[in-house]
Amino acid sequence: MKNTGKQRRSDAVLFGLTAVLFAVLAFLTVALIMLYNSNTSQEDIPFDLDRLTSDDSMANKAEIADALLPEFIGITVGGNRYGISASSAVMTDLYGEVSGLISETLVYSNAERSGEAYWLSCADADESMYIRYHSQLPDVVIGMFADASSDRTSIRDYALAYVYEMFIIPSRDGTKTGEAVVRSIGGDVFVYRVENASMGIMAEDLTKYIRSYTSSMKEFIFSDGEYVTDSPTEPVFIETVTTRNILTTDGTAFLIKNSQSSIYQLMRVFGLNPNKLLSSHEEPSGKLSYTDRSGILYLEKSAFEYRAADDGGVAVTDIIGYTDGIGLSEYIAAVYGLMNKIAAIESHCAGGSADLYLVDISSDGREVSMTFEFFYDNILVIGTEPALTVTFRDGKLTYARLFTVTVKSVSTRSESFGEWWFFDRLAKDGTVVQNVGLVYRSDYISDSVRAEWRAVTKASATRNR
């Protein structure tokens, strides 16, 4: 009986210890989950910098910087708001003024999760700079472009958040604090703050910017309290905007398809050997295909498409020349190198007078996929498909599809309808927008295309109104 009593006491002690350990384990699990949730974005960021960093980039930094430009920049001084969107030259200068601050500030170690209340407090501030990009991009990508624009280098080892909107808050009381507050389309807010920043801006800098660019800026308001939008800081111009008119032409691939020498040049751009083709074929639709051991090239009415063989691909070094390392900047440089080579064969197949900007990117560390669109004077040219999609893997271009269109400026200008008027139309339909901005709708018949307002909703990223 004594042995039985001791056994029961031993079992009870063991059971008690097990319960305590289980409770401790449960507590630690919950604590870790809470810690993780407090330090990571609610959105999945499909971007991995593993094997993408390049400390000694030989890529052309000026050309890399040209691949990204905000859709809108607004400055608030003394409660008065002035913004700009439709001028690539002014936008480049103005964004360049704060690229150093963005480069220094937008680093993972400087980040802290925040919320909508702080975001709205930035919108209510008497002095601020507001930036909205054409699309949301990972913070490391925004930072990398700021590095190139400001000729700085910052360590970027982790993608924490998407950046769609940003407030830059000027330093106060003579301090040199650098502060950038970012928001994703989904509403995640992060604050990136650096004490004693070398690139901080002051309130008087914002006044200087307005004075320097006032002739190109228009008054605006934030939609909060005025219009129903996904973001309370959707900017709305309260003055009309004047834009250049353009001419758009598609089907320009025929300019290369009708020249055998041009076809051979295009093959070599994508690493195909015209003298060692395994096959060539023309479909009833007129689509041409050329195949060798390294890959296949398709020529369509309004597009070129290249697909590498399993062990093929065009080496980045073959496009941009020797480089000490392969990183994201080299991939961007390779895209522009590729476009330059195509433009040298036929400029009408590479956008003509349009600029090419990055609008989407994803990476798993080995493979990087990017989407680019054509813009004219910082206004998106919408067509039937993206301007350019590319994929790189292990330092090689493995896929590319270029929509061949040419954009040309004409001598006339147009004054837009008021953006507020456009919002009033949307309100009558009960439409809640994610974004309203100016676009050029490709019209291949008209000899003059004017910019018009377009609404994008969550239900459809390409919905036109």
N, C-alpha and C positions, 0 to 999 in steps of 0.2 A: 504493500500500500504506500509506503514511504517513497518508493521509486516512482510510483504512479503520480503522486503529488508533485514531486520534483519535476517530472516530465511535463505535467500540466503548466507548472509555473514557467518552465523553460519555453514551452510553446507560446505562452501568453506574452513573455518578454520578446520572443522572436517576432510574433505577430505585431506587437507594438512598434518594434524597430522598423519592420517592413512598412507599416502604415506611415510612420514618420518620414522614412526615406522616399516613399511614394509621393507624399505631400510636398517634400522639398523638391523632388524632380518635377512635379506638376508646376510648382511656383517658378522654378528656373525656366521651364519651357515657356510659360506665359510671359515671363520677363523678357526672354530672348525674342519672342514674337513681337512684343511691344517695342523693344529696342530696334528691331529690324524695321518695323513699320514706321517708326519715327525718323528713320534715317534713310529711307528709300522712297522713291516715287511710287504712287499707286499705279502708274502706267509702266508697262514693260518696255524697256528701252532696248531695241534690237541692235545694239552696237557694242562691239567688243574691240578694244584697242590692242589686244594681244597680237604681237608680231606686226603691228601697224605703225609703231613709233619709229621715227627716223631722226636721229639727233643732228646729223650732218646733211641736211637736205640741200640738193643742188638745184631744186626746182625754182623756177622763176617766181619769186614772191609776188611781184606786182601783178602777174597774170593770174596767180591763184586768188589774190584778193578780189579781182574782178569777177569771180564766179559767184559772189554773194553780195546782195544789196537789199536793204529793208524795203518793204512795200510802203511804209509810212513812217515819218518822223515828226513828232509834235513837241513843241517847247512851251512850257507854261512859266510865265514870269509875272509876278504881281497878280495872279489869278487870271491873266489874259492868255489865251491859247492860240498859237499859230502853228500850222502844220504844212507839210509838203509831201507829195507822192510822185507827181508826174514830171520829173526832171532828173535824169540819171547823173548829169554833171554835178548839180547842186547836192543831190543825195550822196554822191560819192565823197564830195568835200566835207559835208556835214557829218556823215558817218565816220569819216576819217578822223575828225576832231575827238571822237570818244572811243576809237578803236583801241587805243593804248589802255584806257581804263578797263574796257571789257576784257582785254588780254590779261591784265594783271588780276582782275577780280574773279572772273568766271573759272575758278579752279575748285575741285572737289573739296579740298581742305578748308576752303573759305565758306562753304555752304551750310545753311541751316534751314530746316523746313519751317515754313510759315503758313499763313492762311489768308482767306478772302478779306478778313477785316484789315490786315496790314496792307494788302493790295489796294483796297479802297482808300486807305489813308494816304497812300502815295498819289492816288488820283486827285485827292483833295488838297494836296500840298500846294503852297503858293509858288514854289519853284521846282520844276522837274523836267526831265526829257523822257518822252515816251517813244518807244520803238516797236513797230509791228513788222514781222517778217512775212514774206510771201507764203511761207509754209513753216510748220514747226520742225525744228531740227534738234538733235542732241546737243547739250551744252558744250561737249568737247569739240564739236564741229564748229559751232559759233566761235568758240575760243580760238580754234586753229586759224580760222579766217582772220580774226582780229590780230593774231600774232603776225600773219603775213602782211596785213595792212599797216601795222605799226612798227614792223621790223623788230618785234620782241619775240622772246621764247619763254613759254611757261610749261611746267610739268603737268601733263594731262593724262592721268592714269586710270580714270574711271568715268563712265557716263552716268550721271546721276539723274538728270531731268531733261525733258523736252523744253525748248524755248520757242514760244510763239509771240509772246509780248514781253516787253521789258520796260521797267522804269529805271532811269539813272537818277539818283538823288544827289544833289550837290552837297559838298562839305559845308558844315556850319561852324560858326564861332572860330574861324581861322584854322580848324583842324583839317587834316588831309586824309579824311576817311573816304575810301572808295566803296560805294554801295550800288549794286545792281540787283534789282528785284525782278524775278522772271515768273512767267505764268504759262502753262501749257494750254492747249485747246481744251483738255479735260478739266482744267481748273486747279491743277497742282501749282502751289506757290513756293518758291525758294528764295531766300535772301543770301546773296554773296557779298560778304563784307570784309574789307581789309583796312586795318588801322595803319596810320602813317603811310598811306599809299603814295607812291611816287607819281602816279598819273591821275590823282584825284582832280575833280573839277569843282569850281566855286560858282555861286549864284551869279556873280558878275560875268562869268564865261557864257552863261545862257543868254544874258542880256546882249553880249557881244555877238552871239550867233544870230539872234533875231535882227540886230542892227545890220549885220553883214548880208543876210539872205532875205530881208523883209520883202523885197520886190518879187520873190518867187514863192512866198508863203501865203496861206489863206487862213482865215479864222476857222476854228473847229470847236466842237464840244464832244464830250464823251456821252455815249448813248444812255447811261444809267439815269433813270428818272424821266427820260424823254422817249426812248424807243425800247422795245422788247428785243433783246439780243442775247446770244449765249454768253458773251462776255460783257460785263458792265462798262468796260473801257473800249468798246468798239468806237473808233473815231468817226465823227460825222462832220464833213465840211458844211459850214453854213454860208459859204460863198461859192459861186460857180468856179469851175476849173477850166482853164484853156489848155488844149492839147494839140499836138501836130496831127495831121491826117497822114495815112500811109496807103501804100498799094501792096497787096499780097498776091503771090502767084504760086500755085502748087504744080505738081507733075513735072518738076524741073529735072527729075532723074533722066528723062529722055535725052537731055543734053549730053549725058555721058553714055547712055545706052546706044546712041546713034554714032558713036565714035569708038572704033576698035582700040585705037591707041589710048583713049581715056579709060576704057574698061581695063586694059592691061595695067595702067598706072594705078587704078583703084585696087586691083588685085594685089599689087605689090604693097600698097598701104596696109593691107590686112594680112600680109605675109604669104600670100598665095603666089606660086610660080606659074606664069602663063604657059611656060614651055613644058610643064610636067603635070598637066591636068589629068585627073582620072576620068572626068566626065564633064560635059556641058550640056545644058538642056534648056529649051524654051517651051513654056506651057502655052496653051491656046489663049490665055489671058495676056500674054506678052511677057510674063515673068521669066527672067533668066536666072540660071543657077550655074555656078562654076565650082568644081570640087577638086581638091588635091589632098595629099596625105595630111596636111596641117589643118584643114577645115573647109568650110563651104561659104560662098558668097552669093547672096541673092540680090538681084536688081529688079525692083518693081516700078510701077508708074510714078509713085511718090515716096519711095523709100529704098534704102540700102539696108541689108541685114547680114551680119557676119556671125557664124557659129564655129568655134574652134573644135577640132577633133579632141578626143579624150586626152591625148598627150600633146596637143598643139597649143596655140595661143601666140599672140604678138608680145614679145618682151617689152616692158616699159622702157628699158634702156634703148631699144631700137627706135622708140618714138621720141624720147627726150634727150637721149645721149647718156653718157656715163653719169652715174650717181653712186655715192658711198652707201646709200641705204634706200630701201623701198618703204615708204610710208604713205599716209593719206595725201600729203601734199604732192608727192610724186604721181599718185593716181590722178589727182585733179590736173596736174600739169600735162599728163599724158592725154587726157581728154581734149585739152586745148591744142596740144600738138597734133592730135588726130584730126581735129576740125581744121587746123591750118593746112594740113596736107590735102584734105578734101577740097578746101577752098582754092588751093593752088591749081587743082585740076579744073574745078568749075565752081566759082563763087556763088552762083545762083542755087547750088545744091546745099549750101552751108549757112543759110539764113540771110544772106545779103547784108543789109545794114542792121540787122537785129543783133542784140546781145544774147549770150547764152548764160543762164543762171542756174545754179543748183537748187532743186526744190525737194529732193528726197534722197536719203541715204540709209543703208543698213549694212551691217558687217558682223560676221561671226569670228573675226580674227584672221581667217585665211581668205575668205571671199568677201568682196566689197561690191555692192550694187548701188548704182546712182541713177537718178533721173534728172534731166535738165529740161528747161523750157526756153522758148524764144521770147524776148522782151524787146520793146522799142521804147526808148526814153523812160525806162522802168515800168512800163505798162505791159502786162502779159498779152501775148498774141495767142488766142485759143484756136485750135484746129481740131482735127479728128483724132489725134493721138499725141503723146508727148513728143517733144522735139528730138530728144536723144535719150536712150537708155543704154547703160553699159554695165558690164560685170568684169571685175578683175579677180584673179585667183593666183596666189603665190607669185606675184610680180609680173603676171601676164594678163593681157586683155583676152578674155575668152568669149565675150559676147558684146555685140553693138548693133543697135538699130537706130538709124537716122531718118527722120521724116524730112524729106527734101522740099523745102519751101523757101521762097525768097521774099524779103520785106524791103520796101523802098519808101523813103520819105517823099511826100509831095509838098508843094509850096503852100498849101492852104492850111488853116487852123480852124478848130471848132471850139465853141464854148459848150460845156456839158450842161445838161439839166442839173438842177440843184440836187445834191445827194439827199437832203432832207425831204425833197419832193418824192424821190424814189422810195425812201423809207415810209412815207405816208401811203404810197401805193401798196407796199408790202403789208402794212398794218391793216389795210382794208381786207386783205386775204387771210389775215391771222398768221402770216409767215414769221417764224422766229429764225433769224439768220445767224450764221456763224461768222460770216464775213461779207462785207460789201466793198467792192473795189472797182476801179476802172479796168476795162479790157478792150482789146481790139478783137472783134469777131472776124475771123478770116472770111473774106468774100472775094472769091477768085474771078468774079465777073465785073464788079464795080471798079472804077478807076480811082476811087477815093474812099477809104474806110476811116470812120471817125471813132474815137473812143466812146464807150458807153458803160453804164453802171451794170454790174452783175452781182447777184446775190448767191451765196453758197450756204447751204444748210447742212446739218449733220446727216439728214436723210439721204442727201446726194451731194457729193463733193463737186459735181459738175453741173448742178442745176443752174440753168440760165433763166433770167427774168427779163 
